[in-house]
Amino acid sequence: MAKVVFKVGDDVSTDAIYPGRYMATVLPTETPQYCFADHKEFNEKLNKGEIEAGSVIVAGNNFGCGSSREQAASCIKGWGLIVVAKSIARIFLQNAVNLGLQTVICPDVEAEVGDELEIHPDKIVNKTSGKSFVVIPHAPARQAIIEAGGLIPYARKKLLQERGVAA
Amino acid sequence: MGATLAEKIFAKSVGRPSVKPGDVLEPSVGLAMSHENAALVINQFKEIFKDTGLEPRVWDPSRIAIIFDHRVPAESAKTANNQKKIREFVAQQGITKFHEIRGDEGGICHQILPENGYVRPGMIVVGTDSHTTTHGALGAVAWGIGATEMAAVWALGRVLNVEVPPTIKINIEGELPPMVAPKDIILHIIGKLTAQGGNFRVLEFHGSTVKAMSTSGRLVLANMSVEAGATSGLFPPDEETERYLREEAGVKEPIEMITPDPDAEYEKVVTIDVSKLEPQVACPHTVDNVKPVSEVEGRKIDQIVIGSCTNGRLDDIAIAAEILKGKKIARNTRMLVFPASGRIYRQALEAGYIQTLMDAGAVVMNSGCGCCLGVHQGALADGEVALSTTNRNFKGRMGNPNAEVYLCSPATAAASAITGVITDPRKGAC
């Protein structure tokens, strides 16, 4: 069971997820402190350790639009959160897949902060409202990276295959 | 069934006769571009090589471009240290297309690549910057990727697991009215398509307006294609592309004029008549919140910004100078100009545009992205409003979530600088 801890609307940009002024900070170990920095209440809860890993951010359409900054994916991943969105912008989705941030595309999702969700491969069941919603599976090209544990191990395997060294 | 331009280029990149939307490929990369976020790419690149026993070497140092533009000169020790780390990596790996913080060859990455002839028709170009779509203006399939994806490109020379996107054909017809610019066209298109209308799609631009448009204008449309969510925004190369590459970018080698098939299959065809288009303004806080200038005229503006990878080229600065010649910028408004490259800055100096803009009261800054994304120079105060020729107006974009950003063409920005309120540039700008 995963609890919804934050809800945002449509077209939430990477500027909102990880404001540009923190972009000189790049390492995934350092970015989580600035996650949703301009949403002060949520950011403070994260930094005080009040949000459990495995909790859910629910978003509308086109989540993560805008800049390609990978910090926007790494800062959410760093807190162990899951993103459930109606749709996700291409670059953010690819960054999430590459870094192992769990994303779920659920076009009709209805959930409020505090709701408990059961996330299955093909559907989300909102245990609070009793409703369930269809999940769109990731395309096979992205699923392969997810199953490899992210792009770094996936690329490392390719590199070793190419340079004639046994993996 | 024929192929779209993107399908042709993707097929070529994997040595196949054809590909179709949905195919998963590992396209070979012609050019891989990064800016200061190369600091993160380097980190991820070393991670890929970790415990492999292999020495971390990039696949081809001549195909990697690194341009310092996001925070130049460095605004903090942290950025300075990132830039230093990148310089060391560039030297160690022998990366040749490296553009330092310099007045002679520096500038904004999306201007540096075209003006140096690094991008050619038919190429696969990836960049760790979402506005890498810009290079579609020269007939390259160009798209933005994250730092980890770039690290894999540096290691392997290919982009892994790319799904061929379907293509939307955009026909643009009609002669642009005076004081209406390519920026107004692309804002209008984004308003129509919405911010996610092009998500996982390629836009391919056609029509009489495009045919008559300079490369500088095409770069604006391709640049902002990503604001409709598009993977890439492509212009089939033509005589103008060839002229630009030969005359402005100094390209000597043969140019491959790769074009879509006449019977290419498009997911959708959108036709736009621009002969009666009004200047357009994207209102806060999304780029698709587009209105004709007449609906927002009179809005008080605290800061005008002309420049960036979208509208910092010579023709953009020229129109601003033409409008501001002999005029003064309104007292309660400030105006910042960011030429897109050192080369453009000097051309604008030689043409007298810089003098004109400074006489009017503008502050001419060095080339850079910092103001547009709120990381360096030109931050807004609480409650302030900016009118900018840049490409994004998201909440917080110009460094303050309690401020607002409107987007427009250089002509609208310059006309509004005189009055201090959003002004239709067709009204004589006085």
Interface residues (C-beta under 8 A of the other chain):
Chain A: D11 S13 D15 A16 P19 G20 R21 M23 A24 T25 V26 L27 D38 N61 N62 C65 G66 S67 S68 R69 E70 Q71 A73 S87 A89 R90 I91 Q94 N95 N98 L99 A139 P140 A141 R142 A144 I145 G150 L151 I152 Y154 A155 R156 K158 L159 L160 E162 R163 V165
Chain B: V24 E36 N37 A39 L40 N43 Q44 E47 I48 F49 K50 T52 G53 L54 H70 R71 S76 K78 T79 N82 T128 D129 S130 T132 G144 I145 G146 A147 T148 E149 A151 A152 A155 L156 L160 N161 V162 E163 A195 Q196 N199 F200 G229 T231 T286 D288 L373 G374 V375 R392 F394 K395 G396 R397 G399 P401
